[in-house]
């Protein structure tokens, strides 16, 4: 179990380092937390700040600060909620879409290199076990 814990800890360190790199690729002033919020919007479409707080578990003020930065960097804008004029949705700008496409290409290259010696069966097993492991976390 200690070997597994050590491997997972190394995985987390590598993931944090990768997120810092990807954040800087989007914009040198973008913090990893802002990158995670931007990625959430990219994956889920227009989002309200309250849903970002709920999904990420981040403090409301931290999300607010990161959203201000994302707006200032020209990566997100707001769109009024058609059903509730008091509310708005955060949407990615074309600049954000372009920068995230470049990051996705970088990620694809990075993983292709990392897994180039793995067989399709090994990749399928790894994906299955990773999904099982993540599913067992139960939202922790």
C-alpha positions in Angstrom: 0.0 0.0 0.0 2.9 2.4 0.7 4.2 1.9 -2.8 0.7 2.7 -4.2 0.5 5.8 -2.0 4.0 6.9 -3.1 3.1 6.4 -6.8 -0.1 8.4 -6.4 1.7 11.2 -4.6 4.2 11.4 -7.5 1.3 11.4 -9.9 -0.2 14.4 -8.0 3.1 16.3 -8.1 3.5 15.6 -11.8 -0.1 16.8 -12.4 0.5 20.0 -10.5 3.6 20.7 -12.5 1.8 20.0 -15.8 -1.1 22.3 -14.8 1.4 25.1 -14.0 3.0 24.6 -17.5 -0.4 24.5 -19.2 -1.6 27.6 -17.4 1.5 29.5 -18.5 0.9 28.3 -22.1 -2.6 29.8 -22.1 -1.2 33.1 -20.6 1.9 33.8 -18.5 -0.2 35.6 -15.9 -2.8 32.7 -15.5 -2.6 30.9 -12.2 -3.3 27.1 -12.1 -6.6 27.8 -10.3 -7.7 30.1 -13.1 -6.7 27.4 -15.6 -8.8 24.8 -13.8 -11.8 27.2 -13.9 -11.2 27.9 -17.6 -11.0 24.2 -18.3 -14.2 23.6 -16.4 -16.0 26.2 -18.6 -14.4 24.6 -21.7 -15.7 21.1 -20.7 -19.1 22.1 -19.4 -20.0 25.1 -21.5 -21.4 28.4 -20.2 -21.3 28.3 -16.4 -22.4 30.3 -13.5 -19.9 31.3 -10.9 -22.0 29.5 -8.2 -21.8 26.2 -10.1 -18.0 26.6 -10.5 -17.7 27.1 -6.7 -19.9 24.0 -6.1 -18.0 21.7 -8.5 -14.5 22.8 -7.7 -14.9 23.2 -3.9 -13.0 26.5 -4.1 -13.8 29.4 -1.9 -16.3 31.9 -3.5 -13.8 34.7 -3.1 -11.0 32.7 -4.8 -13.3 31.9 -7.7 -14.3 35.5 -8.0 -10.7 36.7 -8.0 -9.8 34.1 -10.7 -12.8 35.1 -12.8 -11.7 38.7 -12.6 -8.3 37.7 -13.9 -9.8 35.5 -16.6 -11.9 38.5 -17.8 -8.9 40.9 -17.6 -6.8 38.5 -19.7 -9.6 38.3 -22.3 -10.2 34.6 -21.7 -13.8 34.8 -20.5 -16.8 37.1 -20.9 -20.3 37.1 -19.4 -23.6 36.5 -21.1 -26.9 37.3 -19.5 -29.1 34.4 -18.4 -32.1 34.5 -20.8 -34.3 33.1 -18.0 -33.1 35.4 -15.2 -31.9 38.9 -15.9 -30.2 39.1 -12.5 -27.9 36.2 -13.4 -25.2 35.7 -16.0 -23.1 32.9 -17.5 -19.4 32.8 -18.0 -18.3 31.9 -21.5 -14.9 31.4 -23.1 -13.7 33.9 -25.7 -12.3 32.9 -29.1 -8.8 33.7 -27.6 -9.4 31.1 -24.8 -10.6 28.6 -27.3 -7.5 29.1 -29.4 -5.1 28.9 -26.5 -6.8 25.8 -25.0 -6.6 24.1 -28.4 -2.9 24.6 -28.3 -2.7 23.2 -24.8 -4.8 20.2 -25.9 -2.3 19.6 -28.7 0.6 19.8 -26.2 -1.1 17.4 -23.9 -1.8 15.0 -26.7 1.9 15.0 -27.7 3.1 14.7 -24.1 0.9 11.6 -23.5 1.6 10.1 -26.9 5.3 10.2 -25.9 4.7 8.9 -22.4 2.6 6.0 -23.7 4.4 5.2 -27.0 5.7 1.8 -25.7 2.4 0.7 -24.2 0.3 -1.7 -26.1 -3.4 -1.0 -26.8 -4.3 -3.6 -24.2 -2.1 -2.0 -21.5 -3.7 1.4 -22.3 -7.2 0.0 -22.0 -6.3 -1.7 -18.7 -4.8 1.4 -17.4 -7.8 3.5 -18.4 -10.2 1.0 -16.8 -8.2 0.8 -13.5 -7.8 4.6 -13.4 -11.6 5.0 -13.9 -12.3 2.4 -11.2 -9.8 4.1 -8.8 -11.4 7.6 -9.4 -14.9 6.2 -9.1 -14.0 4.6 -5.7 -13.0 8.0 -4.3 -16.6 8.8 -3.8 -16.2 12.6 -4.3 -13.3 12.8 -1.8 
